[in-house]
């Protein structure tokens, strides 16, 4: 059991009394409302989700992600192929004639063809892979901090489980093209967001608010949004909130 989980449960139990142990409240404030880096609690809040269910991590793993992995947007990339026996695509007669004129006996029965190979390295797919990694890293951060139990309490309202998230991620990754087919961006910019938002695909469009949620909680934390998500994901009785430092719970 992680320390924050123990303190959270203690606070819930104390909520029925007007008298809460000040040391317990102080410990919770120290763990859940840091004054410095937001730490693993921000990752936990990202995983628990906020706002419309369709844009949360749970829906991303169970619905949006699998659909995108099965039907990734791609553009045809013309390439030259040199089949030995079977002709594929359109025959490039200029290259074929040149090869046969070279005097190479093997080229006598060879056709050089132009084929279209799918190019998956699109901006919207880069955003998708970036968010998959964000979920994976957040799960690792939350697990190493002993906060999985807290996530189970917070996610119970929606029937979601952080313990199932790793399995969902694994299934999505298995359906993706081979490693290297999609570039992993070092950062997400307006180009990625615009590409996802203008694809006419509701699944890609859902990636935009999900990234904003991640950015404001983990990547470049916004304290006001962070506090709002904290009190929504891990609610406390009003008698306990009154004992927390001013503004600590929004």
C-alpha atoms as one frame of an Amber mdcrd trajectory, in Angstrom:
protein
   0.000   0.000   0.000   1.463   3.359  -1.025   1.776   6.137   1.550  -0.594
   8.499  -0.263  -3.221   5.746  -0.491  -3.017   5.127   3.266  -3.363   8.827
   4.027  -6.246   9.240   1.577  -8.204   6.364   3.104  -7.496   7.735   6.587
  -8.884  11.091   5.528 -12.021   9.508   4.075 -12.526   7.597   7.288 -12.010
  10.763   9.315 -14.537  12.624   7.198 -17.385  11.338   9.348 -15.903  13.115
  12.358 -15.493  16.813  12.840 -12.132  16.027  14.468  -9.454  14.966  11.975
  -5.911  14.276  13.014  -3.902  17.402  11.994  -0.842  15.221  11.306  -2.863
  13.143   8.826  -4.071  16.246   7.012  -0.543  17.653   6.901   0.828  14.388
   5.515  -1.796  14.303   2.783  -1.151  17.918   1.820   2.565  17.173   1.598
   2.048  14.150  -0.673  -0.827  15.414  -2.808  -0.188  19.150  -3.010   3.559
  19.618  -3.503   4.975  23.111  -3.740   7.688  22.059  -6.197   7.462  19.606
  -9.123   4.035  18.019  -9.390   5.479  14.515  -9.447   3.606  11.238  -9.813
   0.262  12.655  -8.645   0.064  14.634 -11.900   0.606  11.388 -13.838  -2.118
   9.740 -11.748  -4.577  12.546 -12.503  -3.786  12.270 -16.214  -4.585   8.548
 -16.149  -7.805   8.999 -14.165  -9.084  11.500 -16.724 -11.126  14.662 -16.575
 -13.896  16.206 -18.662 -15.918  14.292 -21.237 -15.438  10.495 -20.998 -14.792
  10.327 -24.748 -11.532  12.241 -24.342 -10.159  10.436 -21.266  -7.371   7.871
 -21.006  -9.786   5.014 -20.268 -11.624   5.596 -23.562  -8.301   6.144 -25.336
  -7.109   2.677 -24.283 -10.374   0.792 -24.736 -11.881   2.424 -27.842  -9.947
   5.211 -29.561  -6.522   3.541 -29.506  -7.593   0.135 -30.878  -9.615   1.776
 -33.666  -6.731   4.020 -34.706  -4.214   1.172 -34.583  -6.432  -0.890 -36.895
  -7.049   1.937 -39.373  -4.058   4.288 -39.247  -4.061   7.078 -41.797  -1.425
   6.567 -44.470  -0.376   8.050 -47.767   0.795   6.040 -50.777   4.547   6.362
 -51.257   5.697   5.490 -54.811   8.697   3.156 -54.756  10.634   1.119 -57.292
  10.469  -2.639 -56.920  12.585  -5.197 -58.740  10.554  -8.415 -58.707  12.299
 -11.548 -59.945   9.242 -13.454 -61.091   5.920 -11.779 -60.269   5.059  -8.392
 -61.724   3.564  -6.040 -59.131   2.282  -2.513 -59.624   3.034  -0.633 -62.842
   5.945  -1.654 -65.018   8.603   1.019 -65.359   9.459   0.313 -68.990  12.355
   2.784 -69.149  14.131   1.152 -66.185  13.224  -2.334 -67.403  14.631  -1.699
 -70.923  17.781  -0.141 -69.497  18.349  -3.172 -67.282  17.938  -5.600 -70.156
  20.304  -3.557 -72.328  23.000  -3.810 -69.665  23.894  -7.309 -70.793  23.100
  -8.876 -67.445  21.541 -12.293 -68.209  19.480 -12.112 -65.016  17.812  -8.895
 -66.266  16.453 -10.573 -69.383  13.318 -11.764 -67.578  13.138  -9.087 -64.899
  10.641  -6.222 -64.753  11.248  -3.058 -62.770   7.922  -1.899 -61.341   6.559
   1.090 -59.479   4.487   0.181 -56.447   2.764   2.259 -53.769   3.852   1.422
 -50.245   1.850   2.823 -47.304   3.580   5.699 -45.511   2.370   5.798 -41.905
   4.709   8.566 -40.773   2.027  11.267 -40.649   1.753  14.011 -38.030  -1.518
  12.690 -36.627   0.032   9.226 -36.190   3.048  10.767 -34.459   0.668  12.400
 -31.967  -1.023   9.028 -31.421   2.283   7.290 -30.676   3.375  10.166 -28.441
   0.247   9.730 -26.319   0.761   5.970 -26.124   4.206   6.639 -24.706   2.784
   9.287 -22.345   0.343   6.739 -20.923   3.089   4.133 -20.613   5.439   6.515
 -18.795   2.664   7.774 -16.536   1.772   4.210 -15.548   5.414   3.524 -14.681
   5.622   6.751 -12.664   2.425   6.017 -10.753   3.404   2.403 -10.099   6.892
   3.261  -8.820   5.360   5.785  -6.416   2.916   3.222  -5.023  -0.157   5.102
  -6.257  -1.895   2.323  -8.204  -4.239   1.750  -5.247  -5.173   5.431  -5.223
  -5.949   5.186  -8.925  -8.226   2.232  -8.271 -10.198   4.306  -5.759 -10.441
   7.287  -8.091 -11.295   5.227 -11.171 -13.890   3.044  -9.458 -16.659   5.483
 -10.382 -16.187   4.707 -14.072 -15.392   1.029 -13.694 -11.884   1.631 -15.029
  -8.767  -0.009 -13.648  -5.217   1.215 -13.956  -4.096  -2.385 -13.549  -5.686
  -3.225 -16.927  -4.043  -0.305 -18.718  -0.752  -2.105 -19.410  -2.603  -4.962
 -21.123  -4.572  -2.488 -23.253  -1.348  -0.739 -24.271   0.242  -4.045 -25.259
  -2.701  -4.968 -27.495  -2.633  -1.579 -29.216   1.121  -1.739 -29.842   0.826
  -5.207 -31.374  -1.555  -3.801 -34.005   0.784  -0.946 -35.012   3.163  -1.012
 -38.008   6.745  -2.181 -37.370   8.979  -0.075 -35.136  10.402   2.855 -37.081
   7.436   3.243 -39.421   6.220   6.222 -37.357   8.618   8.848 -35.993   8.389
   9.516 -32.268   8.435  13.332 -31.931  10.462  14.930 -29.167   7.637  17.414
 -28.631   4.126  18.086 -29.921   3.510  21.321 -31.811   0.563  23.010 -33.486
   1.184  21.042 -36.680   0.488  17.734 -34.935  -2.674  19.058 -33.282  -3.973
  20.654 -36.483  -3.367  17.467 -38.464  -5.310  15.369 -35.956  -8.137  17.891
 -35.697  -8.702  18.151 -39.468  -8.745  14.474 -40.474 -12.550  14.107 -40.414
 -11.960  11.262 -37.988 -13.522  11.560 -34.504 -10.852   9.204 -33.157  -7.992
  11.456 -34.252  -9.886  14.547 -33.056 -10.088  13.042 -29.554  -6.305  13.050
 -29.354  -6.217  16.861 -29.214  -7.998  17.367 -25.847  -6.236  14.289 -24.448
  -2.858  15.838 -25.246  -3.956  19.158 -23.682  -4.931  17.207 -20.552  -1.479
  15.569 -20.460   0.333  18.833 -21.128  -1.454  20.728 -18.343  -0.971  17.957
 -15.766   2.408  16.418 -16.584   4.376  18.056 -19.363   3.933  21.737 -18.403
   1.760  21.609 -15.287  -0.843  24.305 -14.767  -1.430  24.551 -11.025  -5.051
  25.710 -11.297  -6.015  22.870 -13.637  -4.002  20.409 -11.556  -5.897  21.323
  -8.392  -9.231  21.154 -10.204  -8.495  17.614 -11.440  -7.218  16.568  -8.028
 -10.400  17.477  -6.191 -12.513  15.933  -8.976 -10.613  12.628  -9.214 -10.000
  12.178  -5.483 -12.884  13.907  -3.708 -12.708  14.629   0.005 -15.449  15.494
   2.496 -15.913  19.229   3.025 -14.923  18.865   6.690 -11.519  17.568   5.577
 -11.066  20.078   2.768 -11.532  22.844   5.310  -8.476  21.593   7.198  -6.163
  21.645   4.167  -3.941  24.664   3.436  -5.799  27.515   1.649  -6.137  26.772
  -2.070  -4.596  23.296  -1.771  -7.812  21.659  -2.969  -8.870  24.329  -5.445
